[in-house]
Amino acid sequence: HAQLVAGIMPPVLALGRRYDAAVQAGDEEVARALVRLFTETGEQCLHLLLTQQPEWLVSLAACLLRGAAHPDADVAEITFNFWYMLAEELNGGGRSLNDAQRVDARGLF
């Protein structure tokens, strides 16, 4: 699983520049699609992200933060479920991490 994610992540993260260009050009359809992609990627890789702290962690978080800051609230709210899932894991409400992993993951965010 980790090898597959490592292979997928560079092309996904490279789309961060495309997202920025879409926002600059006012292309909400492309921006919305890319925010969905970043969000789904983050949600599906959350356990890996928190337990293995891969080198792409900061880049993915940056893409999600840019999406959350989108001027259209409908686009920005696409990221909310990722942030909710992250908060649940860090605060003990999630089921993915054990206590030691949770303590380590809190240091990331």
Residue frames relative to the residue before (quaternion, step in Angstrom):
aa qw qx qy qz dx dy dz
H 1.0000 0.0000 0.0000 0.0000 0.00 0.00 0.00
A 0.6751 0.5001 -0.3030 0.4498 3.60 0.84 -0.94
Q 0.6463 0.5145 -0.3271 0.4589 3.60 1.02 -0.73
L 0.6284 0.5266 -0.3304 0.4676 3.56 1.02 -0.77
V 0.6601 0.5017 -0.3002 0.4716 3.56 0.91 -0.93
A 0.6425 0.5266 -0.3223 0.4539 3.59 0.97 -0.84
G 0.6695 0.4914 -0.2989 0.4701 3.58 1.09 -0.62
I 0.6848 0.4849 -0.2721 0.4711 3.56 1.09 -0.73
M 0.6307 0.6209 -0.3340 0.3245 3.55 0.94 -0.90
P 0.6557 0.5202 -0.3624 0.4100 3.70 0.72 -0.79
P 0.6925 0.4468 -0.3212 0.4666 3.66 0.79 -0.76
V 0.6137 0.5361 -0.3532 0.4594 3.59 1.06 -0.68
L 0.6962 0.4730 -0.2805 0.4614 3.59 0.84 -0.95
A 0.5892 0.5730 -0.3678 0.4351 3.58 1.13 -0.59
L 0.6045 0.5679 -0.3487 0.4364 3.58 1.20 -0.45
G 0.4388 0.6915 -0.4600 0.3432 3.60 1.24 -0.07
R 0.6442 0.5063 -0.3166 0.4779 3.57 1.03 -0.75
R 0.6324 0.5218 -0.3279 0.4693 3.58 1.07 -0.75
Y 0.6117 0.5367 -0.3445 0.4680 3.57 1.06 -0.71
D 0.6585 0.5103 -0.3108 0.4576 3.58 0.86 -0.95
A 0.6534 0.5058 -0.3089 0.4709 3.59 0.99 -0.84
A 0.6420 0.5218 -0.3250 0.4581 3.60 1.00 -0.79
V 0.6422 0.5050 -0.3238 0.4772 3.59 0.97 -0.81
Q 0.6525 0.5249 -0.3095 0.4504 3.57 0.92 -0.93
A 0.7280 0.4260 -0.2276 0.4865 3.58 1.01 -0.86
G 0.4662 -0.6897 0.4379 0.3394 3.59 1.27 -0.16
D 0.4221 0.6960 -0.4683 0.3436 3.59 1.20 0.47
E 0.1714 -0.8448 0.5020 0.0710 3.54 0.24 1.31
E 0.6093 0.5701 -0.3584 0.4187 3.60 1.04 -0.67
V 0.6776 0.4616 -0.2835 0.4974 3.59 0.92 -0.91
A 0.6366 0.5283 -0.3309 0.4541 3.60 0.93 -0.87
R 0.6529 0.5181 -0.3077 0.4589 3.59 0.92 -0.91
A 0.6646 0.5054 -0.3031 0.4594 3.58 0.90 -0.91
L 0.6812 0.4803 -0.2941 0.4678 3.59 0.93 -0.82
V 0.6182 0.5192 -0.3486 0.4762 3.60 1.02 -0.68
R 0.6236 0.5237 -0.3367 0.4728 3.59 1.02 -0.72
L 0.6507 0.5184 -0.3112 0.4593 3.56 0.96 -0.88
F 0.6657 0.4917 -0.3052 0.4710 3.60 0.86 -0.93
T 0.6683 0.5123 -0.2991 0.4488 3.57 0.95 -0.90
E 0.6637 0.4910 -0.3050 0.4748 3.59 0.86 -0.91
T 0.6282 0.5283 -0.3324 0.4644 3.57 0.99 -0.80
G 0.6730 0.4995 -0.2913 0.4612 3.58 0.88 -0.93
E 0.6621 0.5056 -0.3094 0.4586 3.57 0.93 -0.87
Q 0.7069 0.4685 -0.2686 0.4568 3.57 0.86 -0.93
C 0.7463 0.3779 -0.2021 0.5094 3.58 1.14 -0.61
L 0.3218 0.8008 -0.4721 0.1797 3.59 1.25 0.10
H 0.6650 0.4946 -0.3210 0.4584 3.60 0.83 -0.89
L 0.6564 0.5010 -0.2989 0.4784 3.57 0.91 -0.91
L 0.6376 0.5486 -0.3088 0.4440 3.54 0.97 -0.91
L 0.7447 0.4226 -0.2196 0.4676 3.57 0.91 -0.96
T 0.7426 0.4248 -0.2388 0.4594 3.60 1.01 -0.68
Q 0.7815 0.3255 -0.1764 0.5022 3.58 1.02 -0.71
Q 0.2259 -0.8261 0.4908 0.1603 3.56 1.30 -0.21
P 0.0208 0.8464 -0.5303 0.0438 3.56 0.70 1.11
E 0.6667 -0.5300 0.3519 0.3883 3.54 -1.27 0.45
W 0.6680 0.5083 -0.3056 0.4495 3.61 1.14 -0.46
L 0.3628 0.7693 -0.4631 0.2492 3.59 1.28 -0.04
V 0.7113 0.4556 -0.2713 0.4614 3.59 0.70 -1.05
S 0.6492 0.5236 -0.3229 0.4474 3.60 0.97 -0.80
L 0.6630 0.4851 -0.3112 0.4778 3.58 0.95 -0.82
A 0.6374 0.5157 -0.3282 0.4692 3.59 0.95 -0.82
A 0.6362 0.5245 -0.3288 0.4604 3.60 1.02 -0.77
C 0.6394 0.5100 -0.3278 0.4729 3.62 0.97 -0.78
L 0.6674 0.4956 -0.2975 0.4695 3.58 0.96 -0.84
L 0.6420 0.5118 -0.3257 0.4689 3.58 1.01 -0.72
R 0.6349 0.5110 -0.3339 0.4737 3.58 1.00 -0.77
G 0.6409 0.5138 -0.3238 0.4694 3.57 1.04 -0.75
A 0.6584 0.5108 -0.3065 0.4601 3.58 0.98 -0.82
A 0.6933 0.4557 -0.2646 0.4917 3.57 1.20 -0.51
H 0.3472 0.7522 -0.4996 0.2528 3.61 1.23 0.13
P 0.5372 -0.6659 0.4075 0.3192 3.61 -0.91 0.84
D 0.6693 0.4333 -0.3039 0.5214 3.62 1.14 -0.45
A 0.4384 -0.7311 0.4621 0.2443 3.58 -0.54 1.17
D 0.6151 0.5550 -0.3541 0.4338 3.60 1.07 -0.63
V 0.6540 0.4721 -0.3050 0.5063 3.58 1.09 -0.63
A 0.6575 0.5284 -0.3112 0.4378 3.58 0.86 -0.95
E 0.6811 0.5127 -0.3074 0.4228 3.60 0.93 -0.82
I 0.4686 0.6564 -0.4536 0.3792 3.60 1.21 -0.17
T 0.6858 0.4954 -0.2797 0.4538 3.59 1.06 -0.72
F 0.4986 0.7174 -0.4120 0.2591 3.59 1.14 -0.49
N 0.6435 0.5235 -0.3467 0.4376 3.60 0.94 -0.76
F 0.6074 0.5362 -0.3613 0.4616 3.61 1.02 -0.68
W 0.6855 0.4800 -0.2939 0.4619 3.58 0.82 -0.97
Y 0.6175 0.5322 -0.3411 0.4681 3.59 1.08 -0.68
M 0.6625 0.5022 -0.3024 0.4663 3.58 0.88 -0.96
L 0.6380 0.5235 -0.3192 0.4658 3.57 0.99 -0.84
A 0.6674 0.5010 -0.3017 0.4610 3.59 0.87 -0.95
E 0.6346 0.5301 -0.3286 0.4564 3.58 0.98 -0.82
E 0.6660 0.4933 -0.3064 0.4682 3.58 0.91 -0.88
L 0.7025 0.4771 -0.2781 0.4489 3.59 0.86 -0.91
N 0.7457 0.4074 -0.2168 0.4806 3.57 1.09 -0.67
G 0.6371 -0.5858 0.3150 0.3895 3.59 1.24 0.17
G 0.5672 0.6130 -0.3911 0.3868 3.59 1.19 -0.03
G 0.6147 0.5529 -0.3450 0.4444 3.58 1.24 -0.36
R 0.4257 -0.7148 0.5052 0.2292 3.53 -1.30 0.29
S 0.5496 0.6765 -0.3615 0.3311 3.55 1.26 -0.14
L 0.7787 0.3269 -0.1536 0.5130 3.58 1.04 -0.74
N 0.3660 -0.6648 0.5888 0.2782 3.54 -1.19 0.54
D 0.7350 -0.4473 0.2678 0.4336 3.59 -1.23 0.23
A 0.6586 0.5040 -0.3175 0.4598 3.61 0.93 -0.83
Q 0.6522 0.5026 -0.3115 0.4743 3.59 0.97 -0.83
R 0.6294 0.5461 -0.3291 0.4444 3.56 1.03 -0.82
V 0.6430 0.5139 -0.3171 0.4712 3.60 0.96 -0.85
D 0.6586 0.5011 -0.3063 0.4704 3.59 0.92 -0.87
A 0.6799 0.5081 -0.2895 0.4424 3.58 0.91 -0.95
R 0.5953 0.5755 -0.3701 0.4212 3.58 1.07 -0.64
G 0.6181 0.5607 -0.3369 0.4358 3.57 1.12 -0.62
L 0.6163 0.5575 -0.3400 0.4401 3.58 1.21 -0.44
F 0.7967 0.2399 -0.0959 0.5464 3.53 1.04 -0.82
